[in-house]
Amino acid sequence: MVGAFGDRGRGGLPSPAIGTPHRVVRTNPGGSVQFVADASSFEGGEFELFGEPHLIALTLVVLAQVLLAKTMKDASPVARGRVRVGLAAGLVAQEVSYHAWRLATGTWTAREMVPLHLCSVAVWFGAAMLALRNQTLYDHLYYVATFGATIALLTPDIGRFGFPHYRFFQFFVSHGLVLGAPWWMTFVEGFRPSRGSLLRAMAGTVVHGAGAYLVNRRLGSNYMFVSRKPATSSVLDKLPDWPGYLPYVAAAVFAAYGALALPWALKDAQG
């Protein structure tokens, strides 16, 4: 998520060395899903921010959240449990498929694929939260996953790979499920953030960022973009150079967390 801090950057692909082409897995000129890792071999349309495919994908993500909440809120506990576990399995399956694609195309690197970005962590925590109905994980993901996935969906970083590339579909399925996990728990299971969860989420994000920075120093990576600005254009370009942009980023993240806590604070104030 170049627009914020939850996706894997550079469209999920490393920058190849000069003269070293990506290995092509499959080309499909017939209009169905393509899996090529070399952007120059991709025969679909280049991804366009808020272009028609992007807007359709966003609409489908929103509709899926609304329909699930409306149809499953009054369903039997058994039916809700099956769907909830299915969502958890979906989170794991799409993430495994992404790692498998990167391995198959020779583009998997520890500098990019260790699950340390916000949304990467939220995939695994979200699956565990759904499977276990865990309040502690929910308290964290209500803020982190909602913020991270929303920004990622609005500002995808998938490089040239627009519709109908595998990465296009995987990105929106992944972040749609990451966003949907805490919202399922909120609107279907009846969870709400517990007292003190806002401060714990803020503290957890700071600790996460500090840990990512230490890993970045070791690997030369840029998880959570705490070591330098993204290689591609982003909103961070308008902020001071490292480390000057970090306080602005922290303020924006915590303001978003506060906005997510506000409805519950108002509800509690009204009794």
Contacts in CASP RR format, 6 or more apart in sequence:
PFRMAT RR
TARGET T0000
AUTHOR 0000-0000-0000
METHOD contacts of the structure
MODEL  1
MVGAFGDRGRGGLPSPAIGTPHRVVRTNPGGSVQFVADASSFEGGEFELF
GEPHLIALTLVVLAQVLLAKTMKDASPVARGRVRVGLAAGLVAQEVSYHA
WRLATGTWTAREMVPLHLCSVAVWFGAAMLALRNQTLYDHLYYVATFGAT
IALLTPDIGRFGFPHYRFFQFFVSHGLVLGAPWWMTFVEGFRPSRGSLLR
AMAGTVVHGAGAYLVNRRLGSNYMFVSRKPATSSVLDKLPDWPGYLPYVA
AAVFAAYGALALPWALKDAQG
1 7 0 8 1.000
1 9 0 8 1.000
1 117 0 8 1.000
1 118 0 8 1.000
1 119 0 8 1.000
1 148 0 8 1.000
1 151 0 8 1.000
1 152 0 8 1.000
1 155 0 8 1.000
1 156 0 8 1.000
1 157 0 8 1.000
2 9 0 8 1.000
2 155 0 8 1.000
2 157 0 8 1.000
2 225 0 8 1.000
2 230 0 8 1.000
2 232 0 8 1.000
2 233 0 8 1.000
2 234 0 8 1.000
3 151 0 8 1.000
3 152 0 8 1.000
3 154 0 8 1.000
3 155 0 8 1.000
3 157 0 8 1.000
3 230 0 8 1.000
3 234 0 8 1.000
3 235 0 8 1.000
3 236 0 8 1.000
4 118 0 8 1.000
4 147 0 8 1.000
4 148 0 8 1.000
4 151 0 8 1.000
4 152 0 8 1.000
4 155 0 8 1.000
4 253 0 8 1.000
5 117 0 8 1.000
5 118 0 8 1.000
5 148 0 8 1.000
5 151 0 8 1.000
5 224 0 8 1.000
5 225 0 8 1.000
5 249 0 8 1.000
5 253 0 8 1.000
6 117 0 8 1.000
6 118 0 8 1.000
6 119 0 8 1.000
6 120 0 8 1.000
6 122 0 8 1.000
6 148 0 8 1.000
6 149 0 8 1.000
6 151 0 8 1.000
6 152 0 8 1.000
6 224 0 8 1.000
7 117 0 8 1.000
7 119 0 8 1.000
7 120 0 8 1.000
7 152 0 8 1.000
7 156 0 8 1.000
7 157 0 8 1.000
7 171 0 8 1.000
7 175 0 8 1.000
8 112 0 8 1.000
8 113 0 8 1.000
8 117 0 8 1.000
8 120 0 8 1.000
8 157 0 8 1.000
9 112 0 8 1.000
9 117 0 8 1.000
9 157 0 8 1.000
9 230 0 8 1.000
9 231 0 8 1.000
9 232 0 8 1.000
10 112 0 8 1.000
10 157 0 8 1.000
10 159 0 8 1.000
10 230 0 8 1.000
10 231 0 8 1.000
10 232 0 8 1.000
11 157 0 8 1.000
11 158 0 8 1.000
11 159 0 8 1.000
11 161 0 8 1.000
11 167 0 8 1.000
12 102 0 8 1.000
12 107 0 8 1.000
12 112 0 8 1.000
12 157 0 8 1.000
12 158 0 8 1.000
12 159 0 8 1.000
12 167 0 8 1.000
13 22 0 8 1.000
13 37 0 8 1.000
13 39 0 8 1.000
13 102 0 8 1.000
13 107 0 8 1.000
13 159 0 8 1.000
14 107 0 8 1.000
14 109 0 8 1.000
14 111 0 8 1.000
14 112 0 8 1.000
15 231 0 8 1.000
16 22 0 8 1.000
21 38 0 8 1.000
22 36 0 8 1.000
22 37 0 8 1.000
22 38 0 8 1.000
22 105 0 8 1.000
22 106 0 8 1.000
22 107 0 8 1.000
23 37 0 8 1.000
23 38 0 8 1.000
23 105 0 8 1.000
23 106 0 8 1.000
24 36 0 8 1.000
24 37 0 8 1.000
24 38 0 8 1.000
24 41 0 8 1.000
24 105 0 8 1.000
25 35 0 8 1.000
25 36 0 8 1.000
25 37 0 8 1.000
25 101 0 8 1.000
25 104 0 8 1.000
25 105 0 8 1.000
26 34 0 8 1.000
26 35 0 8 1.000
26 36 0 8 1.000
27 34 0 8 1.000
27 36 0 8 1.000
27 41 0 8 1.000
27 43 0 8 1.000
28 34 0 8 1.000
28 35 0 8 1.000
28 43 0 8 1.000
29 43 0 8 1.000
31 43 0 8 1.000
31 44 0 8 1.000
31 164 0 8 1.000
32 164 0 8 1.000
33 164 0 8 1.000
33 165 0 8 1.000
33 166 0 8 1.000
33 169 0 8 1.000
34 42 0 8 1.000
34 43 0 8 1.000
34 44 0 8 1.000
34 164 0 8 1.000
34 165 0 8 1.000
34 166 0 8 1.000
35 101 0 8 1.000
35 105 0 8 1.000
35 165 0 8 1.000
35 166 0 8 1.000
36 42 0 8 1.000
36 165 0 8 1.000
37 101 0 8 1.000
37 105 0 8 1.000
37 106 0 8 1.000
37 107 0 8 1.000
39 159 0 8 1.000
39 160 0 8 1.000
39 161 0 8 1.000
42 160 0 8 1.000
42 161 0 8 1.000
42 162 0 8 1.000
42 165 0 8 1.000
44 162 0 8 1.000
44 163 0 8 1.000
44 164 0 8 1.000
44 165 0 8 1.000
45 162 0 8 1.000
45 163 0 8 1.000
46 160 0 8 1.000
46 162 0 8 1.000
47 53 0 8 1.000
47 54 0 8 1.000
47 156 0 8 1.000
47 158 0 8 1.000
47 159 0 8 1.000
47 160 0 8 1.000
47 161 0 8 1.000
47 162 0 8 1.000
47 163 0 8 1.000
47 168 0 8 1.000
48 54 0 8 1.000
48 162 0 8 1.000
49 155 0 8 1.000
49 156 0 8 1.000
53 162 0 8 1.000
53 163 0 8 1.000
53 168 0 8 1.000
54 156 0 8 1.000
57 153 0 8 1.000
57 168 0 8 1.000
57 172 0 8 1.000
58 153 0 8 1.000
58 154 0 8 1.000
60 172 0 8 1.000
61 153 0 8 1.000
61 172 0 8 1.000
61 175 0 8 1.000
61 176 0 8 1.000
61 179 0 8 1.000
64 176 0 8 1.000
65 176 0 8 1.000
65 179 0 8 1.000
65 180 0 8 1.000
65 183 0 8 1.000
68 83 0 8 1.000
68 180 0 8 1.000
68 184 0 8 1.000
68 188 0 8 1.000
69 183 0 8 1.000
69 184 0 8 1.000
69 187 0 8 1.000
69 188 0 8 1.000
72 79 0 8 1.000
72 80 0 8 1.000
72 83 0 8 1.000
72 184 0 8 1.000
72 188 0 8 1.000
73 187 0 8 1.000
73 188 0 8 1.000
75 83 0 8 1.000
80 188 0 8 1.000
80 189 0 8 1.000
84 130 0 8 1.000
84 131 0 8 1.000
84 133 0 8 1.000
84 184 0 8 1.000
84 188 0 8 1.000
84 189 0 8 1.000
85 130 0 8 1.000
85 131 0 8 1.000
86 130 0 8 1.000
87 130 0 8 1.000
87 177 0 8 1.000
87 180 0 8 1.000
87 181 0 8 1.000
87 184 0 8 1.000
88 126 0 8 1.000
88 127 0 8 1.000
88 128 0 8 1.000
88 130 0 8 1.000
88 131 0 8 1.000
88 181 0 8 1.000
89 127 0 8 1.000
90 127 0 8 1.000
90 177 0 8 1.000
91 123 0 8 1.000
91 124 0 8 1.000
91 126 0 8 1.000
91 127 0 8 1.000
91 130 0 8 1.000
91 174 0 8 1.000
91 177 0 8 1.000
91 178 0 8 1.000
91 181 0 8 1.000
92 123 0 8 1.000
92 124 0 8 1.000
92 127 0 8 1.000
94 170 0 8 1.000
94 173 0 8 1.000
94 174 0 8 1.000
94 177 0 8 1.000
95 123 0 8 1.000
95 124 0 8 1.000
95 174 0 8 1.000
97 170 0 8 1.000
98 170 0 8 1.000
98 174 0 8 1.000
99 108 0 8 1.000
99 113 0 8 1.000
101 166 0 8 1.000
101 167 0 8 1.000
101 170 0 8 1.000
102 108 0 8 1.000
102 113 0 8 1.000
110 219 0 8 1.000
110 221 0 8 1.000
111 219 0 8 1.000
111 220 0 8 1.000
111 221 0 8 1.000
112 221 0 8 1.000
114 120 0 8 1.000
114 215 0 8 1.000
114 219 0 8 1.000
114 221 0 8 1.000
114 223 0 8 1.000
115 121 0 8 1.000
115 123 0 8 1.000
115 124 0 8 1.000
116 208 0 8 1.000
116 211 0 8 1.000
116 212 0 8 1.000
116 215 0 8 1.000
116 221 0 8 1.000
116 223 0 8 1.000
116 224 0 8 1.000
117 223 0 8 1.000
117 224 0 8 1.000
118 144 0 8 1.000
118 145 0 8 1.000
118 147 0 8 1.000
118 148 0 8 1.000
118 205 0 8 1.000
118 208 0 8 1.000
118 224 0 8 1.000
119 145 0 8 1.000
119 148 0 8 1.000
119 149 0 8 1.000
119 152 0 8 1.000
119 174 0 8 1.000
119 175 0 8 1.000
119 178 0 8 1.000
121 144 0 8 1.000
121 208 0 8 1.000
122 141 0 8 1.000
122 144 0 8 1.000
122 145 0 8 1.000
122 148 0 8 1.000
122 149 0 8 1.000
122 178 0 8 1.000
122 181 0 8 1.000
123 174 0 8 1.000
123 177 0 8 1.000
123 178 0 8 1.000
125 137 0 8 1.000
125 140 0 8 1.000
125 141 0 8 1.000
125 145 0 8 1.000
126 137 0 8 1.000
126 141 0 8 1.000
126 145 0 8 1.000
126 178 0 8 1.000
126 181 0 8 1.000
126 182 0 8 1.000
127 181 0 8 1.000
128 134 0 8 1.000
128 137 0 8 1.000
129 137 0 8 1.000
129 138 0 8 1.000
129 141 0 8 1.000
129 181 0 8 1.000
129 182 0 8 1.000
129 185 0 8 1.000
130 181 0 8 1.000
130 184 0 8 1.000
130 185 0 8 1.000
133 185 0 8 1.000
133 189 0 8 1.000
135 191 0 8 1.000
135 194 0 8 1.000
138 182 0 8 1.000
138 185 0 8 1.000
138 191 0 8 1.000
138 193 0 8 1.000
139 193 0 8 1.000
139 194 0 8 1.000
139 197 0 8 1.000
139 200 0 8 1.000
139 201 0 8 1.000
140 197 0 8 1.000
140 200 0 8 1.000
140 201 0 8 1.000
140 204 0 8 1.000
141 181 0 8 1.000
141 182 0 8 1.000
142 182 0 8 1.000
142 185 0 8 1.000
142 186 0 8 1.000
142 191 0 8 1.000
142 193 0 8 1.000
142 197 0 8 1.000
142 201 0 8 1.000
142 260 0 8 1.000
143 193 0 8 1.000
143 197 0 8 1.000
143 198 0 8 1.000
143 201 0 8 1.000
143 256 0 8 1.000
143 257 0 8 1.000
143 260 0 8 1.000
143 261 0 8 1.000
144 201 0 8 1.000
144 205 0 8 1.000
145 178 0 8 1.000
145 179 0 8 1.000
145 180 0 8 1.000
145 181 0 8 1.000
145 182 0 8 1.000
146 179 0 8 1.000
146 182 0 8 1.000
146 183 0 8 1.000
146 260 0 8 1.000
147 253 0 8 1.000
147 256 0 8 1.000
147 257 0 8 1.000
147 260 0 8 1.000
148 178 0 8 1.000
149 175 0 8 1.000
149 176 0 8 1.000
149 178 0 8 1.000
149 179 0 8 1.000
149 180 0 8 1.000
150 179 0 8 1.000
152 171 0 8 1.000
152 175 0 8 1.000
153 172 0 8 1.000
153 175 0 8 1.000
153 176 0 8 1.000
153 179 0 8 1.000
155 234 0 8 1.000
155 235 0 8 1.000
156 171 0 8 1.000
156 172 0 8 1.000
157 230 0 8 1.000
157 232 0 8 1.000
158 165 0 8 1.000
158 167 0 8 1.000
158 168 0 8 1.000
158 171 0 8 1.000
159 232 0 8 1.000
161 167 0 8 1.000
161 168 0 8 1.000
162 168 0 8 1.000
185 191 0 8 1.000
186 192 0 8 1.000
192 264 0 8 1.000
193 261 0 8 1.000
193 264 0 8 1.000
197 261 0 8 1.000
198 257 0 8 1.000
198 258 0 8 1.000
198 261 0 8 1.000
201 257 0 8 1.000
202 254 0 8 1.000
202 257 0 8 1.000
205 253 0 8 1.000
205 257 0 8 1.000
206 250 0 8 1.000
208 224 0 8 1.000
209 224 0 8 1.000
209 226 0 8 1.000
212 223 0 8 1.000
212 224 0 8 1.000
212 226 0 8 1.000
213 224 0 8 1.000
213 226 0 8 1.000
213 227 0 8 1.000
215 221 0 8 1.000
215 223 0 8 1.000
216 222 0 8 1.000
216 223 0 8 1.000
216 226 0 8 1.000
216 227 0 8 1.000
217 227 0 8 1.000
220 227 0 8 1.000
221 227 0 8 1.000
222 228 0 8 1.000
222 230 0 8 1.000
222 231 0 8 1.000
225 236 0 8 1.000
225 249 0 8 1.000
226 246 0 8 1.000
227 242 0 8 1.000
228 242 0 8 1.000
229 236 0 8 1.000
229 237 0 8 1.000
229 241 0 8 1.000
229 242 0 8 1.000
229 245 0 8 1.000
230 236 0 8 1.000
236 245 0 8 1.000
236 249 0 8 1.000
239 245 0 8 1.000
239 248 0 8 1.000
239 249 0 8 1.000
240 248 0 8 1.000
END
